[in-house]
């Protein structure tokens, strides 16, 4: 069974600095998708970024980028120029790419604090 | 705009009572999912459906049931609520296999079982 592990329950970063959130996953599949979701205090889940496993190029969305290491099964999220609005719980998630299995498995989350 | 709505947003009930949490989406998505969120556990999948009349068990399905009679709705029922089912419940939907499968979430329902 696929698993997603986030080893950092909480992290803090100074405003305007850069922070990296770690995620590892376990799968025997070669085709899959990886996601980072953000959950601010409002509780609404928001997609931050996604990565297709067949793409070697790391995904980037403005200040958010990933470091996707397929062989190591690692998928870290880098937030540059951290802002107060980035304070949230961040979840790493995995989905198989084939076989009609569309369910998404989540890690336990990392709570990110932004220090002014 | 398309959306996914959950009701009620907050509910307090007593042990042993039946509770139903509603989920309605206007994305016309085939896939719908129910997760529960607990501190230290992240989001865990309860039940999911890939279309009308299709339902599947997730990793924490005991004590819960769902039914899918149309595309838009996937109600979650707790047959006999237990204190261990106190949690925040999220409904989500997605298009399906032929795309990235990004989930669109409702705003969550906080359930307290006394």
Interface residues (C-beta under 8 A of the other chain):
Chain A: X6 X9 X33 X35 X37 X43 X44 X45 X47 X50 X52 X91 X93 X95 X98 X99 X100 X101 X102 X103 X104 X105 X106 X107 X108 X109
Chain B: X31 X33 X35 X40 X41 X42 X43 X44 X45 X48 X50 X58 X88 X90 X92 X94 X96 X97 X100 X101 X102 X103 X105 X107 X108
